[in-house]
Amino acid sequence: MDMTDLKSAIDDHMDAAENSIMGLKGRLDNLETELARPGSNGAFGFAADDAEHKTAFLDGFIQKGDDTALKAFEAKALSTGTGGDGGFAVPTVIDEEIEKQLVDLSPLRKIVKVKTIETSDYKRLVNTGGTGSGWVGETDGRTETDTPSLKEVSIVPGEVYANAAATQRALDDMQFDAEAWLQEEVAEEFAVKEAAAIVNGSGTDQPKGFLHADYTATIGKVKTGAAGALQDADVLIDAVHALKSRYRQGAYFVMNSATLAAVRKLKDADGNFIWRAGLIEGQPDMLLGYPVAEVEDMPDMADGAFAIAFGNFERAYTLVERAGVRVLRDPYSNKPYVNFYATKRVGGALVNEDAIKLVEFSA
């Protein structure tokens, strides 16, 4: 290729790039025009009503305790969030950010199935087996097969709460980011309470934990062979293969940091560590080829403790939540602080005990 051809090729490439850029600019201009129209989505990705709700919530209710605009907005929106206790629904844009932070803070919320419901409870039919089948030719008769056994799982959400507090002076200060502060406080407290309940919850006004006695009586177990101790990696291999192969894809090991410290020291028969650190940011640590969720609410290694769980938690456990967070402002009970009592309805239950196995630290 001579210089003339090379220059022509470069010119063609630059013309194509310039046309692409101008086309993209035109599309962005059209999008900005569309977003600026009344009733369209605002510049930040939420509707004008959401912006109005957010302003009334933060500038009026949170910072000044003035709920006039918020009451007017929720009455206009026919919201059921307003109650006689003075509580108000958190704006959608803030509620979604709380949900995002919950996922980041809670290792279990990342791996269980989370369902949002609009009703007072959640019911699900679970097939416990027994479905019959057979082989037939094109014109052969079909004999009746066994019918599946079904059980109903009903989850009634309880109420998880956070009680954040700030001084009125801080709220009055324009440098204080009330939105970010509320999101962080509420998400952190919700994450702590949720994680504890998913593991050990009683099921009364809260999720029923997968280590509840009702579940551990029927979940399959692999014993370590030593009281309160983990002797070698063989028991973890046994736990993996105790789980049916159809559940292994998407399975996790779940344990607390103290147990994980002991597991990280285990080696295989060739002297290689069975634990592998995630090599890429955001990639989970791996144990025998499966990711590890570090959950501090799991029990420590002790005689008879179920200190390690292995399973497909998305298929084993369902967490349900009613959409929306409500906040009650209380400037009286804890002067000079203003308390913000945030609530969310959450429930949970084990729906498939075959999708999880427990490692029991006993002989």
N, C-alpha and C positions, 0 to 999 in steps of 0.2 A: 504494500500500500504506500503510494507516494504522499507527499505533504499535502497536496491539493485534496486527495481523497480523505486524508485524516482530518483536515480542517472542516471539510464538508460533513463528516460524521459527527464531529464535535458540535458543529452548529446545529445539526438536526437534533442531537441529544439535548442541547440547551433549550431549543425551541419547545421540545416535548415537555421538559421539566417546567419551563415557564408556563406553558398551557395548563399543566396539572396544578401548579400553584394558584393560577388565576381561577381555575375551576373550583378548587377547594375554598378560595376566598369568597367566591360567589355563593357557594353553599352555606358558608358560615354567616355571610350577610343575610341570606334568606332566613336562616335559623334564628338569628338575632331579631329580625323583624317579626317573625312568627311568635317568639317568646315575649316580645314587648306588647303584643296585642292584649286587650282586656280579656280576662278569663282564661288566658293561656298560662302555661307554666312559667314561673319566674326565672330570673337569670341564674339562680342557684339550684335549679332542678326541682323546686317544689312549687305548688300552686299558690296563687295569690291568697287564698283562704288560709293556707298553711303559714304564710308569712304573717298574716294578720293575727293568727292564733299565737304564733311564736312571740310576736311583739307584745301582745297583751299578757302572755304568760311570764316572760322574762322582765320586761320593763315595768309592768304594773304589779303583777302578783308576787313574783319572787323578790324583786328589789324593794318595792314600796309597800307591799301588802294590799294594794288597791286591786280588788277583783271586779270592779265595775265593768271594764271592757271585756274581761274574760267571761263574765256571766252573760253579757250581751252576745258575745261571739258564740258561746256554746248553746245559748237559747236559739240563736239564728240557725245553728247547725243541727238543731234537734238532738243534741248530744245527751246521752244518758250518763255521762261521766260526772255531772254535777250532783252532789248530794247535800243533805242537810248538815253534814259535818264540815262543809267548806272545802272538800277535796275537789281537785280538778284534773281532767285528763291532760297528760303531757302531750305537747304538740308532736305530730307525726315525725317531723325531722329530728327532734331530740330523741324520741322513742326509738327510732331506727338506729341512731348512734349508740344508744345504750345497749341495744341488741348486738351491735358489732363488737363493742367492748366486752360484752359478756362472753362471746365466743372466744375472743382473744385471751380472756382471763381464766376461763374454765376449761380444763383439759377434757372433762367428761362431756360437756355440751358439744364439743367438736366431734365426738364419736358415737353418741347415742342418737336415736331418731327424735327430732323435735317437731311437734305438731302444734299449730296455732288453731284454736277453736273459738267459736262464737257462742257456744252453748254452755250450760252449767257443768256438763261432764262429757267424758269421751268413752265410747263403747266400741269394742272391736271383737270380732269373732276370729279365733285362732284355731287352725287345723292342728290337732294333736296326733294325727296319723290315722291309719286304718283304711285309707282309700285303696280299693282293689283295682286290678288291671289284668290284661291278658292279651294273647296274640290270636288273631283271627285272619282268615282269608277274606277275599272281597265279598263272597256271598255266604259266608258262614254265619250261623246264628250267634248272637251275643248273649251269654248267660249273665245273670245278675251278679254284680261284684259287691264287695263289702262297701258300706257307706262310710265316709270320713267321720271321725269323732271331732266335734267342735266344742270349744269352751269360750265363754264370754269374759273378756277382760274389761272391767269398768274402772276408769280413772277419774276421780273427783278432785279438781284442783283445790289446794289449800291456798294460803296467802303468805307470801314471803315479803318482808319489809326491810327498809333501810331508814335510818333516822339520822340524816345528815344535819350538821349545825354550823352556822356561820354568824359572826357578829353583825349587828345592823350597820355598824360603821363600815365593815368590809363590803356589805351589799350596797351601801351608798357610794362607795368609792368607784369612780368610773373606770379605774384600772383593774378592777376585780372582774374576772371573766366568770360570771355566774353560770352561764351555760355549760362551759367546760367543767367547772367545779361540780355542778350537780350531776353531770353525766358520769364523771369519774367516781364520785362518792357512791352513787346508787348502783352502778355496774359492779364495783368492787364488793360491796356488801351482798348484792344478789348472788354474785358468783361464789362467794364463800358459803353462803347458806345452801345454795343449790347443790354444790359439790358434796357437801356433808350429807345432804338428804338422799342424793342418788346412791350413795354408798350405804349409809346406815339409817336412813329415814324410817320412821315408825309407820308411815302410811296414814296417820291421823292428822289431818290438816296440813299435810306435807307429802312429798313423794315417798313411796315405799322403796327403801334401798335394796339393791340386789343382794346384800349380805344380811337381810332380815332373816330371822330364824325360819319363817314360813318358806322362804326360797332355798336357803342352804340345806334344808332337810331333803330336797329333791334334786338339786343341781348335782351333776356328776363331779366327782372329786378325784384328785391324784394326791397320794400321801408322800411326804418327803422321806419317810422311813426313819426319821430321827425327831424327837420331841423338840420343837422350837428351833430347828436347825435345817440348813440347806447344805447337804453334803457334796453334791456334784451336779453337773448339768443334766444328768439323765432324767431327772424328774420333770424338768422343763420340756425336754423332748417328748416325754410321755404325755404331758399336758397338751402339747400341740397335736399329737396324733390321737388323743382321746376325743378331740373335737372332730366332728364329721367334716369331710373334705369340702362339702358345699358351703360350710361356714368359714373356712380358713381364709378365703379371699376377703380382705377387709378386716381381718382379725387384729386385735391389739393385746399386748401384755399390759396389765394395770397393776401398779404397786406404788408404795411410798418411797421416799428418797433413801431411808435407812435400808430397806430391803434391796433397793436398786444398787446401793453401794456394795452389798454382799454378792449380788448377782454379777456385777461387773468384774469380780475377781475370779469367777469360774472359768475353767478352760476345758476344751474338748480333749479327746484321747490323744491328739497330736500336739497338745500343749498350746493351742491357739485360743485366745479369748473369744467367748461366744457372743460378747457384746460389741457392737460396732457403732461408733459415734457418727452422727449425721455429718456428711462431708460438705453439704451445701446449706447455706442459710435457709431456714424454714423447713429443712428436711428432718424428719424425726430420727432419733436414735433407734437402732435396730437390734433385736435380740432373736437369734436363730432365724433371721430373715423377716421378722415381724416388728412393726413399730411399737415403741413403749410410751405409754401415757403415765406420767409421774403424778400421782394423786395422793396428797398428804393425808387424806381422810381414810385411806386404806390402813388396816391394822398393822402393827409392828410384828416382827417374827417372834412368836411365843408358842408354847405348847397348845395345840388345837386351833391356832389362829389360821384364818384364810387370808394370808398376807399377799398372795398373788392370784390374780384372775386372768384368764385368757379366753378371748372369745370375740365374736362379731357383735359388738355392742349395739350397732345400728339395728340389727335384727333381733337382738335380745331385749333391749330396754327402750321404752317410749316415754319421753318427757312431753307433757302437754302444758300449754299456757294460754290463758285468755289474752287476747290482743289488748295492748295498752297498759301504761303505767299511770297511776293516779298519785297526786301529791297533795298533802294537807300542810298548810303553813301554820306554825305555832310560835308566835313571838312572846308567849306569856310564861310557859312552864319552866324555862331555863334561862332567865335573864342573866347577862346581857346578850345571850345567844338567841338566834331565830332558828328553830328546828323545822326541818322539812321531812315530813313522814311520808315516804314513798312506798307504795304497795303494788304488788303484781300477783295475780293468781296463777299458781304453778302446781302441777301434780305429776306423778310418774309411777310406773310399775314395770315389773319384768313380764314380758309378753311371750317369750320363747326361751324356756330354760335349756333347751338343747343347744342353743347358740352360744353357750358360755360354760367354761369349766373352772373349777377352783383348785388351787394348790393348798392342801392342808398340811400344816407343819406339825405332824405327829408321826409316831412310829406305826 
